[in-house]
């Protein structure tokens, strides 16, 4: 370990006199995964469907039967 923390490494853990200790369940919730891109998958599916329909329409207009 680096000597950078030698002066504080053995100090006792601070316990606030003002604030209660957070329960483990609440602490864990802080680090739980979240949907940062909520709705993104639905938007991608919607766009893919719209593009698919456009391509099919273009193929029909061009006379391609796939």
Buried (B, 14 or more C-beta within 10 A) or exposed (E): EEEEEEEEEEEEEEEEEEEEEEEEEEEEEEEEEEEEEEEEEEEEEEEEEEEEEEEEEEEEEEEEEE
